[in-house]
Amino acid sequence: MLIGIIASFCISFIFPFLYNACWYLVLILTGFVALDIFILFISKEGIEAHRSTPEKLSNGDENAIVVSVKNYYTFPIRAKIIDEIPFQFQIRNFEIIRKIKANATDDFQYYLRPTERGEYFFGSLNVYAISPLRLISKRYIFDKDAMVPTYPSYIQLRKYDLIAFSNNLFQYGLKKIRRIGHTMEFEQIKEYVAGDDIRTINWKATAKKNSLMVNQFQDEKSQSIYMVIDKGRTMQMPFNGLSLLDYAINATLVLSNIILKKHDRAGMLSFSKKVENRVVAEKRNSQMQSILENLYNISTDFFESDYSRLYADIKKNINQRSLILLYTNFETIDGLQRQLPYLKGIAKNHLLVVVFFQNTELNHIIQKKSEKIQEIYDKVIAEKFIFEKKLIVNELKKHGIHSVLTQPENLTLDTINKYLEIKSRGIL
């Protein structure tokens, strides 16, 4: 409308008789603006808004943020919502525009995906109320300076929670095997069958039944599982905005929950230049909270990892034979060879599983059709690095060390599979 009036004044230079009419239009516009100001500002509480955030954000996942707006005006309004999102997301053009009926409440939802742990500070929730005249808008400010911490992915924890209770392990590429244990926890007396340990023959029961009877014992359930997170230089590499370190942290949280629900003892530690964030393997009610807090507080400058210190720490502090899942990354066979003596030392007293990562970007290079000489060179180098990963798996296997070579996005499921496989086969 204002542009139309300005255009009319310009035309009045050619047609002077329009000049007075233009001033009438200015008066009409002024009247409408005054009316718009009156109906918007006469009420001190024209609208009310509130931002609902989770108690904590889940790292690497889509987190729902809900904005609720209540319209107290007696006429419908257009609400322009500008939320001051934490700077970590670098979203500078956030805006939601909705029409809200008179005396009605409307909820809007948007999603944020954090890619690092820590504290995220929301600024003000700004809501601009626009009347049907659309000449003036009134700003309302709500929910100033709210802080929400970002924790390791508890959304994944809920997603994989039911796997711990599933009897259909074959769905994950596993076959459940019943293994007869030899602990002191007695289960039953049964008839001898070929393959039973003759040392378990119960001679008194055999004399009464006049046939060979053996004692059967329950398998040991409460085993110690330690997840060791390398927070050195090699874990800094990002995939889909999330570092390998944070992928390992998320997987550790999910696996810890499943370990405890499988009646095993879950523990963890992290290392680079020194060993930190240690949680002793226990089965306490507060164990998950302790693991969660230590995972949240993992910090690093991505120094070179000291495997000799890790080996010495494990030898000193973990006396019982345990399953040790080591989250790390080896890019070349030479990198593995430098640390292999320490890995062999750990594997001598424990069941060691080395979990490391495929570089998915290399697969994209290999699958891409080469049109230039440089692209051919890139493809050859990419194939060399992928082949080196396979050599690393074979080298670890040669020394009796288990391994999991996985893509970052499949890390959680693949480590769960490995743990369930080890439980099922009774390797530990």
C-alpha positions in Angstrom: 0.0 0.0 0.0 2.8 2.4 0.9 4.5 1.7 -2.4 1.3 2.4 -4.2 1.0 5.8 -2.5 4.6 6.7 -3.4 3.9 5.7 -7.0 0.8 7.9 -6.9 2.9 10.9 -5.8 5.3 10.3 -8.6 2.4 10.2 -11.1 0.9 13.4 -9.7 3.9 15.3 -11.1 2.5 14.5 -14.5 -1.2 14.7 -13.5 -1.3 17.5 -10.8 -5.0 16.9 -10.2 -4.0 13.6 -8.4 -1.9 15.4 -5.8 -4.7 16.1 -3.3 -6.0 12.5 -3.7 -2.6 11.2 -2.8 -2.7 13.1 0.5 -6.1 11.5 1.2 -4.5 8.1 0.7 -1.8 9.1 3.2 -4.5 10.0 5.8 -6.3 6.7 5.2 -3.0 4.8 5.6 -2.2 6.7 8.8 -5.7 5.8 10.2 -5.2 2.1 9.4 -1.8 2.1 11.0 -3.2 3.8 14.2 -6.0 1.3 14.3 -3.5 -1.6 13.9 -1.3 -0.2 16.7 -4.4 0.2 18.9 -5.7 -3.4 18.4 -2.3 -4.9 18.9 -1.0 -2.9 21.8 -4.2 -2.4 23.8 -3.7 -5.8 25.3 -0.5 -6.4 27.4 -0.8 -10.1 27.1 -1.9 -10.6 23.6 -0.1 -13.9 23.2 1.8 -16.4 25.3 4.5 -18.7 24.1 6.7 -21.4 25.5 9.6 -23.5 24.2 9.7 -27.2 25.3 13.0 -28.9 25.0 14.1 -32.4 26.2 15.8 -32.6 29.5 19.0 -33.4 27.5 19.7 -33.6 23.8 20.8 -36.8 22.2 24.1 -36.5 20.4 24.0 -37.4 16.7 20.2 -37.8 16.6 17.2 -35.6 15.6 15.8 -34.0 18.8 12.3 -32.5 18.7 11.9 -28.9 20.0 8.2 -27.9 20.5 7.0 -24.3 20.5 3.5 -23.6 21.9 1.8 -20.3 21.2 -1.5 -19.2 22.8 -3.5 -16.4 21.0 -5.4 -14.2 23.5 -6.6 -11.7 20.9 -10.2 -11.7 19.7 -9.1 -12.0 16.1 -6.8 -14.4 14.2 -3.2 -13.4 14.0 -0.2 -14.4 11.9 2.6 -15.4 14.3 6.2 -15.2 13.1 8.4 -17.2 15.4 12.2 -16.6 15.6 13.9 -18.9 18.1 17.5 -18.0 19.0 19.1 -21.4 18.4 22.4 -22.4 20.1 25.4 -21.1 18.1 26.8 -24.7 17.6 24.1 -25.3 14.9 25.0 -22.2 12.9 21.4 -21.7 11.9 21.0 -18.0 11.1 17.7 -17.9 9.2 15.4 -19.8 11.5 11.8 -18.7 11.1 8.3 -20.2 11.5 5.2 -18.4 10.3 1.8 -19.8 11.3 -1.8 -18.5 11.4 -3.4 -18.9 14.8 -7.2 -18.5 15.3 -8.7 -16.3 18.0 -8.3 -17.6 21.6 -6.6 -20.7 20.3 -3.4 -22.6 21.0 -1.1 -24.0 18.4 2.0 -26.2 18.7 4.9 -26.1 16.3 7.8 -28.6 16.2 11.2 -28.4 14.7 14.3 -30.7 15.0 17.9 -30.1 15.9 20.8 -32.6 15.4 23.8 -31.8 17.7 27.1 -33.3 16.6 29.2 -32.7 19.8 28.6 -33.2 23.5 28.4 -30.3 25.9 26.2 -27.4 27.0 23.9 -25.8 24.4 22.4 -22.3 25.2 19.2 -21.2 23.7 18.5 -17.5 23.5 15.1 -15.7 23.5 12.0 -17.1 21.9 10.8 -14.1 19.8 7.2 -14.1 18.6 5.9 -11.4 16.3 2.1 -10.9 16.3 0.7 -9.6 13.1 -3.0 -8.5 12.9 -5.2 -9.1 9.8 -4.3 -5.6 8.6 -0.6 -6.7 8.4 0.7 -3.1 8.8 2.3 -3.4 12.3 3.7 -6.3 14.2 4.3 -6.6 18.0 7.2 -8.5 19.4 6.9 -10.7 22.5 9.9 -12.3 24.1 9.8 -15.5 26.1 12.1 -18.2 27.6 15.3 -16.2 27.8 18.7 -18.0 28.1 17.8 -21.7 28.5 20.7 -24.3 28.8 20.2 -27.9 27.6 23.2 -30.4 27.9 23.9 -32.8 25.0 24.6 -36.3 26.2 25.7 -39.4 24.3 22.9 -40.9 22.2 20.2 -42.1 24.6 17.8 -42.3 21.7 19.9 -45.1 20.3 19.9 -46.7 23.7 16.1 -47.0 23.6 16.1 -48.1 20.0 18.3 -51.1 20.7 17.0 -51.9 24.2 14.7 -54.7 23.1 17.6 -56.6 21.5 18.8 -57.6 25.0 15.6 -59.5 25.5 15.2 -61.0 22.0 15.5 -64.7 21.6 15.5 -64.3 17.8 19.3 -63.7 17.6 19.4 -65.3 14.1 17.8 -62.1 12.8 21.1 -60.4 13.5 23.2 -63.1 11.8 23.6 -65.2 14.9 22.7 -68.7 16.0 22.0 -69.3 19.7 24.0 -72.1 21.2 23.3 -73.5 24.6 26.6 -74.1 26.4 26.8 -76.2 29.5 28.7 -74.4 32.2 31.2 -75.7 34.7 30.8 -73.2 37.5 29.8 -74.2 41.1 26.1 -73.1 40.6 24.2 -76.4 40.4 21.3 -76.8 38.0 20.2 -80.4 37.8 21.1 -84.1 37.6 20.6 -85.8 34.3 21.4 -89.0 32.4 24.8 -89.2 30.8 25.0 -88.7 27.0 28.0 -88.9 24.8 30.1 -85.8 25.1 29.3 -85.0 28.7 32.3 -84.4 30.9 33.0 -87.7 32.9 34.3 -85.6 35.8 30.7 -84.5 36.5 29.4 -88.1 37.0 27.3 -88.3 40.2 28.1 -91.8 41.5 25.4 -91.8 44.2 22.7 -91.0 41.7 24.2 -93.5 39.3 24.0 -96.3 41.9 20.3 -95.5 42.7 19.3 -95.2 39.0 21.5 -98.1 37.8 22.6 -95.8 34.9 25.2 -93.1 34.5 24.0 -89.8 35.9 25.9 -86.5 35.7 25.7 -83.2 37.5 24.8 -80.2 35.3 25.9 -76.7 36.3 24.7 -73.4 35.2 26.9 -71.3 32.9 28.7 -68.4 34.4 26.6 -65.3 33.5 28.2 -62.4 35.4 31.3 -61.7 33.2 33.3 -58.5 33.1 33.0 -56.5 29.9 35.2 -53.4 29.5 34.7 -50.9 26.7 38.0 -49.0 26.0 37.7 -45.8 23.9 40.7 -44.4 22.1 40.4 -40.7 22.1 43.6 -40.0 20.2 44.4 -38.4 16.9 42.9 -41.2 14.7 39.5 -40.8 16.3 39.1 -37.1 15.2 38.0 -38.0 11.7 34.4 -36.8 11.1 31.6 -38.7 9.3 28.2 -37.1 8.8 29.2 -34.3 11.1 30.0 -36.7 14.0 33.6 -37.6 15.0 34.6 -41.3 15.3 35.1 -40.6 19.0 31.5 -39.7 19.4 30.3 -42.7 17.4 32.3 -44.8 19.8 30.8 -43.0 22.8 27.3 -43.5 21.6 27.9 -47.2 20.9 29.4 -47.7 24.4 26.3 -46.2 26.1 24.0 -48.6 24.1 26.1 -51.7 24.6 26.6 -51.0 28.4 22.8 -51.1 28.8 22.5 -54.4 27.0 25.5 -55.9 28.9 23.8 -55.1 32.2 20.5 -56.5 31.1 22.3 -59.7 30.1 23.4 -59.9 33.7 27.1 -59.1 32.9 29.2 -56.5 34.5 29.8 -53.4 32.4 32.8 -51.1 32.7 34.7 -48.5 30.6 37.8 -46.4 30.3 39.3 -44.0 27.8 42.9 -43.3 26.9 45.2 -41.2 24.8 48.3 -39.9 26.6 47.0 -41.3 29.8 44.1 -43.5 31.0 41.0 -41.6 32.2 37.2 -41.9 32.7 37.5 -45.3 34.4 34.4 -47.0 35.6 35.0 -50.4 37.2 32.9 -53.2 35.8 30.0 -53.7 38.2 26.3 -54.7 38.1 25.0 -51.9 40.4 21.7 -50.1 39.9 23.6 -46.9 39.5 26.1 -48.3 36.9 24.4 -46.9 33.8 24.3 -43.4 35.4 27.9 -43.6 36.2 28.9 -44.7 32.7 26.6 -42.0 31.2 28.3 -39.2 33.2 31.8 -40.4 32.4 31.0 -40.7 28.7 29.5 -37.1 28.8 32.7 -35.8 30.4 35.2 -37.4 28.0 37.3 -34.6 26.6 40.5 -34.7 24.5 43.0 -32.7 22.5 43.4 -35.7 20.1 47.0 -36.4 21.0 48.9 -39.5 19.8 47.5 -42.5 21.8 49.9 -44.3 24.2 49.1 -48.0 23.9 52.0 -48.9 26.3 50.2 -47.0 29.1 46.9 -48.7 28.2 48.6 -52.1 28.4 50.2 -51.3 31.8 46.9 -50.0 33.2 44.9 -53.0 32.1 47.5 -55.4 33.5 47.5 -53.6 36.8 43.8 -52.9 37.4 41.9 -55.6 35.5 42.8 -58.9 37.2 39.9 -61.1 36.2 39.7 -62.4 32.6 37.4 -60.0 30.8 36.0 -59.1 27.4 37.7 -55.9 26.2 36.2 -54.0 23.3 38.7 -51.5 22.1 37.3 -48.7 19.9 40.1 -47.3 17.8 41.2 -46.8 14.2 44.1 -48.1 12.2 44.5 -46.8 8.6 47.6 -48.8 7.6 49.2 -52.1 8.5 52.3 -50.2 9.7 50.2 -48.3 12.2 48.9 -51.6 13.5 52.4 -53.1 13.7 53.6 -50.4 16.0 50.9 -51.2 18.5 50.6 -54.9 18.0 53.0 -56.0 20.9 50.7 -54.2 23.3 47.6 -55.6 21.8 49.1 -59.1 22.0 50.0 -58.5 25.7 46.4 -57.5 26.4 45.0 -60.5 24.5 47.2 -62.9 26.5 45.1 -62.4 29.7 41.8 -61.1 28.2 39.5 -61.7 25.2 40.3 -58.6 23.1 38.1 -57.3 20.3 39.5 -54.4 18.2 36.7 -52.3 16.7 37.9 -50.0 13.9 36.3 -48.2 11.0 35.9 -48.4 7.3 36.4 -45.1 5.4 33.1 -44.9 3.5 34.4 -41.9 1.4 36.8 -44.3 -0.2 33.9 -46.5 -1.4 32.4 -43.5 -3.1 35.7 -42.8 -4.9 35.9 -46.4 -6.1 32.3 -46.6 -7.3 32.6 -43.3 -9.2 33.3 -43.6 -12.9 36.8 -42.3 -13.7 37.1 -39.8 -16.6 40.4 -38.2 -15.9 43.9 -39.5 -15.1 43.8 -38.0 -11.7 40.6 -39.8 -10.9 42.2 -43.1 -11.9 45.1 -42.4 -9.5 42.6 -41.6 -6.7 40.7 -44.8 -7.3 43.9 -46.9 -7.1 45.0 -45.2 -3.9 41.5 -45.7 -2.4 41.6 -49.4 -3.3 45.0 -49.7 -1.6 43.7 -48.2 1.6 40.6 -50.5 1.6 42.9 -53.5 1.0 45.1 -52.5 4.0 42.0 -52.6 6.2 41.5 -56.3 5.2 45.2 -57.0 5.9 44.7 -55.5 9.4 41.8 -57.9 10.1 43.9 -60.9 8.9 46.9 -59.7 11.0 44.8 -59.5 14.1 43.2 -62.8 13.5 46.7 -64.4 13.1 47.5 -63.4 16.6 44.2 -64.6 18.1 42.7 -61.1 18.4 39.1 -60.7 17.3 38.1 -57.6 15.3 35.1 -55.7 14.0 35.6 -53.7 10.8 32.5 -51.5 10.5 31.1 -48.3 8.9 30.6 -45.5 11.5 26.8 -45.5 11.1 26.7 -49.3 11.7 29.0 -49.3 14.7 26.4 -49.7 17.4 24.6 -52.7 15.8 27.9 -54.4 14.8 29.3 -54.2 18.3 26.1 -55.5 19.8 26.2 -58.4 17.3 29.8 -59.2 18.3 29.0 -59.2 22.0 25.9 -61.4 21.5 28.0 -63.7 19.3 30.7 -64.1 21.9 28.0 -64.8 24.6 26.3 -67.3 22.3 29.4 -69.2 21.4 30.8 -69.1 25.0 34.2 -67.8 23.9 34.9 -65.8 27.0 
